[in-house]
Amino acid sequence: MTHLLLRHREIPKIDNLEVYRKNGGFEAFQKAVKTMKPDEITGVVKASGLKGRGGAGFPTGVKWSFMDQKNWPHYVVANADESEPGTFKDREIMERNPFQFLEGVAICSFAVGAKDAYIYLRGEFWQAAAYLDERIKELEKEGLLGDNLFGTDYNLRIHTHLGAGAYICGEETALLESMEGKRGQPRLRPPFPPSYGLYGKPTVVNNVETLTNVPLIISKGADWYKGLGTEDSAGVKLFSLSGRVNKPGNYELPFGTTFRELIYEHGGGIINDRPVKAIMAAGASSSIIKVDEKVLDTPMDYASVRTLGADLGSASVIVIDDTVSIEKVISKTVEFFKHESCGKCTPCREGTYWMLHIIERMEAGEDINANKELLNNVAKQMQNKCLCALGEFSTMAVVSGIGEFPGDFTKESIRGEHE
C-alpha cells in the first residue's frame, strides 16, 4: 500500500519543504484557515474516527471538542516524549517526514484556537529538536507560520521543548508539569488538560503520529479515512516491531492486519525459525499474550486485541520466542518501571520496589514458589490504586506472565536462565 505517514519511503527528500509542497504540503492547512471554521475542522476529525496513537486510543476530535471556550489562551502540545520501551515510530516521522507532522500541529492549533503550540521531546531527542527548530524557521520564512497566515488574522508559532528523559513525562499531565519547570509528576484528575492544562489554560495534548494523520483527513475527508482500517479502528497504524524477529522496524499497515502478517510477511519471521512463544503488543506496558494460532490470526485493532486480555496501546509489538524466559522478561520490565516511578503515589513507589526485590530473591533461589505467589499478590494489589497508568503498567507483565507461563517460574527454569 502507499504510505500515508512514512511518505519518505516513497517520496525522496520529502523532508525538503519545496518537495513537500510539490506533493500537496500545506494545502490542507491553507484550506482549513481560509475556508473552514474551527468547529468544522474538529467535526471532520471527529467524523473520521481518528483515535490517539500514543497508547490510550481516545477519539481525537472528541478531545478537541472538550476545550473550555471561556478560558483563554488555548495551547496545543505535541507529545514527542516516546519513552515506551519498544516504541520508535514518532522519531522516524519527525526526522524523515517532519513537515507533515508540523502541518498537523498547525491545523490542530487553528481548530482549537491556539496561537502557540509546543513540541515536547524526550531529553535524548536533542538532535531531533534542533532539526525541527530548523524546519520551523523555514516555515516562518515562507509565511507558513507566524502572523497573518494566508492573508487572515490568524497567528501561530510553534516551539520545541526538551524534557530530561523521564518515562513518566509521556503521561500528559506530568508532561505539562515538566514544561512549567516543575518536577515531572502526574496531576490529580479532574480537571483534565482541555479545561486546565499548560499554565492553567485549556490545552490539547496529542501524540506525534496522531497529528501527522490530520493533514490527510482535512485534505481527503472523513469518509476516505474511515474507509481505511476497521469499524472500531479507522485509518492506518505504525507498528514498531522488535524482539526475536529477523526484520525489526516500523511498519505502516491498516488497522485489522493480523499479528501473523506483521511478524511473518513484514518482519521476516522468527530468528532461526523458532516458534513464537508470546507477544507484548504495547511495549513494556503490555500484558504478555500467550501465542497460539488464534492469537496469530487476531486482527491488530483496539477492540480485537482486547479480546486477548491485552491492549494494543501504541502498537509497540515485542515478539518473544521459546528461547526467552518469561521470568527474565518481567524482571527487566519491573526493573525499568521501578527506576522510572516518579514516587508521587505510594502504591507505585513502594510496589515497584517490592516487586523488583521479590524477583531478585527468586533469582537468588530463595523459596521460589512462595515468592512467586507474593509477587503476584503485590502486583494485583497495585492495580487500580495508582495515581497514573505507570503503576498499572508495571504490573501487566507480572500478572499475565505468572498466569500464562507458570513453568517459567520454577527453580529449574530460573537457575537455567541465570547460571
N, C-alpha and C positions, 0 to 999 in steps of 0.2 A: 504494500500500500504506500501511497505518497505520505511522507512525513508532514505533520502539521505543526509540531513543536520543535523537533530536531531537524529543521529545514536545512541546516548547514550540511547535512549529509547528502543532499541532492542539489543544493544551490551553492556553488563555490563562492566564497567571500561574501556571504550574506551578512557577516559582521561589519562590512563596509556600508556606510549609510547610503551611498549612491546606489549600490547593488540592492540593498533592502528596499529602497523607494521604487526602483525599477520593477520590483516584484510585488508592488502593491502596498509597500510600507507607508504607514501614517495616513493612508486613505480612510481607514476606519476611525481614527482619532479626529480627522477633519470632518468626516461625516457626522460624528457624534456632536462635536462642538457647534457646527454650523447648521445642522438640520434636525437635531433631536433634543428633546428636553431631558433633563437628568432622570426624572421618574420613568421616562420611556426607555432609557438605556437600562435601568435597573429591571424594568419589566421584561425586556428581551433576555437579559441574563437569567432572570428567574424562570422564564418560559423554556430556556434551553436545557434546563436540568443540570447545569454545571454545579458540581459539588467540590468542596475544598479538597485539594490534593495533598495537604500537609499531614493528613492522618485521620482527622475527625470526620471528614466527609459531610460537613454541614452545607446545606444549599447556599451557594454564593450570593445569588440575588436576594434571597431572604435576609441574609446578614446585612447586605447593603441597605435594605428597606428599614432596618431597625434604627438607623441613625437618628438621634434626637435632633429635631428641627428647631428646637427652641434654644439650643445651647451652641454657641459658635466661638471660635472657628472649628472646622472639621479637619481631621487628618486621615491620611492613608499611610499604612506601614506595610511594606512587603517583607514577609518573614523569610529571610535567606539564611537562617541560622544553620539549618541542615546538619544537626548533630547526632541524628539517629544512626547507630552503627548499622551498616548495610545500605545506607541511602546516599546516592551520589548523583542524582538526576538534576537538581537545581543548579549545581555548579556548571554542568555542561551547558545548560541553557544560557546562563549568564556569560560564560566565556565564549560561546560559539554562535549564539543567536540572541545577542543582547538587546537589539532594537525592538524585537517583537515583545520581549518582556517589558521593556521601558514603555512601549506603546500601551500595553495592558495596564501598567501603573497609571499612565496619563488618563486613559478612558475611565478607569475606576475613580480617579480623583475628580474628574468632571461630574461623574454620576452622583457622587456623594457631596459635592460642593467643597472639596478640599483644594486649597491653593498651595499647600505644602505637602509633599509626600516624602517618605523616608524608606530607605532600603536598609534593613538591619541584617548585617552579615556576621557570621561567627568570626571570632578573632583570627583563626587560621586562614581566613579568606582575604587577607590583606591585599594580595595581588589582584584578586577579582574586584575588590573595592576600588583600587587605583584604576583598573581598567574601565570600570563603569563610570568613574568620575570623568574620564576622557571622553567616553561616549556621550555623557550628559552635556559636556562642553560643546561637542559637535552639534547636538540638538539645539542648544541655546543659540549657537552661531547661525544656524539655519532657520531660526524663528519657529522651531517646533516645540520649544519650551521657553518660558519667560513671560513677557507681558503682551496683552492684546493679541492672543493667539488667533490666527486665521481671520484677522480683522474684527474680532469680537472684543468684549471687555473681560474675557476670561484670562486670568494669570495663573501660571503654575511653575513651581520649582521642585526639583527632585534632589534629595540629598542622600548620601550614603552614611551609615553609622556602623562602626565596628564594635562588636562586643568583646568579651575577654575569653571566649572559648568555653562557656559553661553550657552543658546539656540542658539545664533547666530553662535557659533563656529561649528555647524553642517553644515553651509554653507562653501564650500570647501576653498574659499579664506580667509574668516575670520579665519578658522582653521589654515591655513598656517601663517597668521599674528600672531596668538597666539603662534604657535610653534617657531616663530622667536623672541619671547619675547615682542611683541608689543601688543597694545590693540586689542582685538578680534573684528575687524570691516571688512566688505567686501571690496575687492579691486574693482576698476573700471575694467570692462572687455569689450573688449580685452585689453591686452593679456590674454589668458587662461592658466591654470596651465601646460598643456603639452608643452607649449613653454616658459612660465615664471611662475615657481611655487615656491617651497621652496628655499630660498636663491637666488632667481632669476634664478634657474635652472629648466629644464624640469621635471615635476612631474605628476605622475598618482595618483589620489585620488579615491579610491573605497571603498564602504561600506563593512562591515564585511560579511554580508550574500552573497553579490556578489562574494567575493573572496573565500568563502567556497564552492561554486559551481565548481571552476576551476579545482581542482584535479580530480573530476569525469569526467569532459569534456575531459581532456587530457587522462585519463585512458580509457574511453569508447567511445570517439569520438563524433564529432559534430552531426552526423546523429542520434545517440542514444538520445542525449539531445533534439534535435529538435522534436523528436517523442513524447516528453512529453509536456503537456500544449496545447496551441492553435497556430495557424499560426502566429498570431500577437505577442503572448507572450509565448516564449518557456520555458520549464522546470517547476520546482515546485516553490512554494512561501510559505514563512512563514507568516501566518495571525495571527496578535496579536488581539485577540478578547476580548473586555471588554464592560463595560456598564451593561445594565439590562438583563444579561443572567445568566443562572444557572451555567454554567461551563466556566468561562473566562479562557484564557490561549493562548499558542501558538499552532497553528495547521498547520502542513506541508501538503499542498494539491497541486495538479496540477493546473496551471492556467486554467480557464474555469469552475472551481467549482462555483456553484451558491451561492448567499447570503443565500438562503433558507437552502441549505445543511450545510453551515458553522454554521448558527445560531441554527437550529433545530436538526440536526443529531450530530454535533460535540459539539456545545455549550449547548446542553441540553434544548433548548427553552428559553422562557422568564420567569422571576421571576413571580410567581403567575399566570402564563398563560395569562398575559396581552397582548394586541395586540401591534405589532411593529408600532411605530409612525414615526421614522426617523432613518437614518443611516448616520454616518460620516465615510467614507471609508478610510480616510488617517489621522486619529487622529485630533488634534485641528486645523490643517491646512485645513480641509475639507470644501467643500460646504456641506450643510445639505440636504440630499436626502429624499424627502417625499416618504414614502413607500406605495406601493400597490402590488398586485400580480405580476405584470410585473417586478417591481424592485426586488422582492424576487427571481424571476427566471432568473435574469440577470447574465450571467457568470462574474466571477471576473477575468478580464484581462484588460490590459491598454485600448484597443480600446472600449470594451463593456461598461465599466464604464463611459467613456467619453460621450456615448450616453445619459447618465442620467444627463449630465451637471456637472459632477464631475470628479475627478481624483482618481486613485487607490493609487498613492503615495507609501508609504512604507507598505501599507495594514494594517494599524492600525484601525481595524473596531470597532467603538464605536456604540453600539446599544442603542437607546432611545425608551422607551415605552410611553404609553399615560398618565403616572403619572408625566412625566417630562415636565416642561415648556421650550419652545424653547427660550424665553426671558432670562431665567436663564442660558441656555447653552451658549448663545452669551455673556452674562455678564461675565461668567467665562473665556471664550476664549479671549475676549478683554482685560480683566484684566491681563491675562498671557502675551499676546503679548506686552501690554504697558510696563509691567515690564521688558521684555526681549529685547525691542528695544535698539539697540546699540547707537542710537542717531546721527548717521553719516549723514543721509539724512533727510531733513525737512518733506517731506510728511509722513514718518513713525513716526518720533519723535513726531511731533505735531498731526498727525492724530490719532494715537493710544490713545494719551492723551485725545483728544476731544471726540472720540468715547466713552471712559470709562466715561468721565464727563457727556455726554448726557445720557448714560444709568443710571447713578446714579440719574440724575434729573428725569428720567422716573420712577425709582423705588421709588422716594420720592413723586410721584403723580403729578409732575409738567407738565401740558399740554402734555399729553402722545401722542396724535395724531401728534401734531406739532413736538415734539421731535423725534418721530419715523421717520417722513419724513426727518428731519435734519440729523439724524443718518445715514439713507440710503444714503443721498446725500453726506455726508462726506466720507463714505466708498467707494462710486463709484468714487469720485474724487481722492482717493488714488490709485486706481487700475491703473497699468501700468505706475506709476510715481515714484516708489520707487527704490532705488539703488539695493536691492536684494529682494529675494522672501518673506522675513519675513513680510514686509509691505503688500504685496499682500495677504499672508496667513491670516493676521489679519482681512481682510475684507470678506473672503469667507463665514464664518458662518453668518455674519451680513446680507449681501445682500441676500443670499439664505434663511435665516431664516425669514426675514421680507417678502420676496416674496412668500414663500410657506406656512407660518403659520401666517398670519396677525391676526388671532384670539388670538394668544398668546401675542399680544402687545396692549391689551386693559386695561382700568383702572381696570376692574373687575378681569381679569386674573393676572395682576401684583400684585394687592392688595392681592389676594388669595395666591399667591406664597410667598409674603414677610411678611405677617402678622404673 
